[in-house]
Amino acid sequence: WELLSQRLGVDLDFHRKLYNDSESGVLSKEDAENNLLEKYLQTGKATKQFIEEVFNSIEPLPEAHDLMTFLSERDFRIYLVSGSVNIFVQMISKKLKTWGWFANSYFEFDESGLLSKIDMIIGQGQEKVRQLYEIAKIENVDIREIFFVGDGSNDILAFIETGNGIAVNSRNKELHKVAWKICKNLTDVQKLF
């Protein structure tokens, strides 16, 4: 999100305030989405082509590829569950060769390729838990058999629900309190398995 806003030329403080205000209820979800859409459109660059180019320019960390290979070789099925935008999550999922992906924000474009709608899910922690139950159903496993890697406050509920939360590169003390394990980086995750 922030890189996209930055590349579009939208002030990051404005973007963060919209997100925080919508999460806390100060601003309605619709108002936050419309305000961000308006700012994006004002840049003249809010096209599907430009946004896809920005997202496609972002490469996963080499450690992410290493971890994916390591876990895949041990028959883990990896899903990407993210608060980010559907286009970006899908691209990263493809680059990492995950089994599937779930996003908590969505972009829609009109016939000419211009961004026409932003849909941000409020209460991303609850949505991530819902998505984990969907994964558990797809994989025919109990949710307590899922390991969940996260780094932020929107991962707390998933950590609690699975009992197997792995905090990676996170300074979030609340997340640490409910984490099964805490790792400095993705390479350290391999040592758990």
C-alpha positions as CSV (number, residue, x, y, z in Angstrom):
1,W,0.0,0.0,0.0
2,E,2.6,2.6,1.1
3,L,4.9,2.0,-1.9
4,L,1.9,2.4,-4.3
5,S,0.8,5.6,-2.6
6,Q,4.4,6.8,-2.7
7,R,4.9,6.0,-6.4
8,L,1.5,7.7,-7.2
9,G,2.7,10.8,-5.3
10,V,0.2,10.6,-2.5
11,D,1.4,11.8,0.9
12,L,2.0,8.7,3.2
13,D,0.8,10.6,6.3
14,F,-2.5,11.2,4.5
15,H,-2.7,7.5,3.6
16,R,-1.9,6.3,7.1
17,K,-4.4,8.7,8.7
18,L,-7.2,7.4,6.4
19,Y,-6.4,3.8,7.3
20,N,-6.2,4.5,11.1
21,D,-9.3,6.6,11.1
22,S,-11.3,3.9,9.3
23,E,-10.0,1.2,11.5
24,S,-10.9,3.2,14.6
25,G,-14.3,4.2,13.3
26,V,-13.5,8.0,13.2
27,L,-14.1,7.8,9.4
28,S,-16.5,5.4,7.7
29,K,-15.1,2.7,5.5
30,E,-16.8,4.2,2.5
31,D,-15.4,7.7,3.2
32,A,-11.9,6.4,3.7
33,E,-12.1,4.4,0.4
34,N,-13.5,7.4,-1.5
35,N,-11.0,9.8,-0.1
36,L,-8.1,7.5,-1.1
37,L,-9.6,6.9,-4.5
38,E,-9.9,10.6,-5.1
39,K,-6.3,11.2,-4.1
40,Y,-5.1,8.4,-6.3
41,L,-7.1,9.7,-9.3
42,Q,-5.8,13.3,-8.8
43,T,-2.3,12.0,-9.6
44,G,-3.4,11.1,-13.1
45,K,-1.5,7.8,-12.7
46,A,-4.2,5.5,-11.2
47,T,-4.4,3.1,-14.1
48,K,-4.4,-0.6,-14.0
49,Q,-1.2,-0.6,-16.1
50,F,0.7,1.8,-13.8
51,I,-0.5,0.0,-10.6
52,E,0.4,-3.4,-12.0
53,E,3.8,-2.1,-13.0
54,V,4.4,-0.8,-9.4
55,F,3.3,-4.0,-7.8
56,N,5.2,-6.2,-10.3
57,S,8.4,-4.3,-9.5
58,I,8.3,-5.6,-6.0
59,E,10.2,-8.8,-5.5
60,P,9.8,-11.1,-2.5
61,L,12.8,-11.2,-0.2
62,P,15.3,-14.0,-1.2
63,E,14.7,-15.5,2.2
64,A,11.0,-15.8,1.3
65,H,11.9,-17.9,-1.7
66,D,14.3,-20.0,0.5
67,L,11.6,-20.5,3.1
68,M,9.0,-21.5,0.5
69,T,11.4,-24.1,-1.0
70,F,12.2,-25.4,2.4
71,L,8.6,-25.8,3.5
72,S,7.4,-27.2,0.2
73,E,10.1,-29.9,0.4
74,R,8.6,-30.9,3.7
75,D,5.0,-31.1,2.2
76,F,3.7,-27.9,3.7
77,R,1.0,-26.2,1.7
78,I,1.6,-22.4,1.8
79,Y,-1.1,-19.8,1.4
80,L,-0.5,-16.1,1.4
81,V,-3.0,-14.2,3.6
82,S,-2.5,-10.5,3.5
83,G,-4.0,-7.1,4.3
84,S,-2.7,-5.9,1.0
85,V,-4.4,-5.3,-2.4
86,N,-5.6,-8.3,-4.4
87,I,-3.5,-7.5,-7.4
88,F,-0.3,-7.4,-5.4
89,V,-1.1,-10.4,-3.3
90,Q,-1.8,-12.5,-6.4
91,M,1.5,-11.3,-8.0
92,I,3.6,-12.2,-4.9
93,S,1.7,-15.5,-4.5
94,K,2.6,-16.4,-8.1
95,K,6.3,-15.4,-7.6
96,L,6.5,-17.5,-4.5
97,K,4.5,-20.4,-6.0
98,T,2.0,-20.6,-3.1
99,W,-1.0,-22.9,-3.1
100,G,-3.3,-20.0,-2.9
101,W,-3.8,-16.4,-1.6
102,F,-6.3,-14.2,0.2
103,A,-6.3,-10.4,0.1
104,N,-8.1,-8.0,2.4
105,S,-8.3,-5.1,0.0
106,Y,-9.5,-5.0,-3.6
107,F,-9.1,-2.7,-6.6
108,E,-11.6,-2.4,-9.4
109,F,-11.0,-0.7,-12.8
110,D,-13.3,0.7,-15.4
111,E,-13.3,-0.3,-19.1
112,S,-10.6,2.2,-19.9
113,G,-8.3,0.7,-17.1
114,L,-8.8,3.6,-14.7
115,L,-9.1,2.8,-11.0
116,S,-12.8,3.0,-10.2
117,K,-13.2,1.5,-6.7
118,I,-11.1,0.7,-3.6
119,D,-12.6,-1.9,-1.2
120,M,-10.7,-2.2,2.0
121,I,-11.9,-4.7,4.6
122,I,-12.2,-3.2,8.0
123,G,-11.3,-5.5,10.9
124,Q,-8.6,-7.3,9.0
125,G,-7.7,-9.5,12.0
126,Q,-11.2,-11.0,12.0
127,E,-11.1,-11.4,8.2
128,K,-7.7,-13.2,8.4
129,V,-9.3,-15.7,10.9
130,R,-12.2,-16.2,8.5
131,Q,-9.8,-16.9,5.7
132,L,-7.8,-19.3,7.8
133,Y,-11.0,-21.3,8.4
134,E,-11.5,-21.3,4.7
135,I,-8.0,-22.7,4.2
136,A,-8.6,-25.3,6.9
137,K,-11.7,-26.4,5.1
138,I,-9.9,-26.6,1.7
139,E,-7.1,-28.6,3.2
140,N,-9.3,-30.6,5.5
141,V,-7.3,-29.8,8.6
142,D,-8.1,-28.3,12.0
143,I,-7.2,-24.6,12.3
144,R,-4.9,-25.5,15.1
145,E,-2.7,-27.4,12.6
146,I,-2.0,-24.2,10.7
147,F,1.2,-22.3,11.3
148,F,0.7,-18.6,10.7
149,V,3.6,-16.1,10.0
150,G,2.8,-12.5,10.7
151,D,4.3,-9.2,11.8
152,G,1.5,-6.8,12.8
153,S,-1.5,-6.1,14.9
154,N,-3.8,-7.4,12.3
155,D,-2.2,-10.9,12.8
156,I,-3.0,-11.1,16.6
157,L,-6.4,-12.9,16.2
158,A,-4.9,-15.4,13.7
159,F,-2.1,-16.2,16.2
160,I,-4.7,-16.7,18.9
161,E,-6.9,-18.9,16.8
162,T,-4.2,-21.2,15.4
163,G,-2.1,-21.3,18.6
164,N,0.8,-21.4,16.1
165,G,1.6,-17.8,15.4
166,I,5.2,-17.1,14.3
167,A,6.1,-13.4,14.7
168,V,8.8,-12.5,12.2
169,N,10.7,-9.2,12.1
170,S,8.1,-7.6,14.4
171,R,8.4,-5.1,17.1
172,N,4.7,-5.4,18.0
173,K,4.7,-6.3,21.7
174,E,1.0,-7.4,21.7
175,L,1.7,-9.8,18.8
176,H,4.7,-11.2,20.8
177,K,2.4,-11.9,23.7
178,V,0.3,-14.3,21.7
179,A,3.0,-15.7,19.4
180,W,4.0,-19.4,19.6
181,K,7.5,-18.4,18.4
182,I,9.3,-15.2,17.7
183,C,11.9,-15.0,14.9
184,K,14.2,-12.2,13.8
185,N,13.8,-13.1,10.1
186,L,12.3,-15.6,7.7
187,T,15.5,-17.7,7.7
188,D,15.0,-18.3,11.4
189,V,11.6,-19.8,10.7
190,Q,13.3,-22.8,9.0
191,K,14.9,-23.7,12.3
192,L,11.4,-24.4,13.8
193,F,10.8,-27.2,11.3
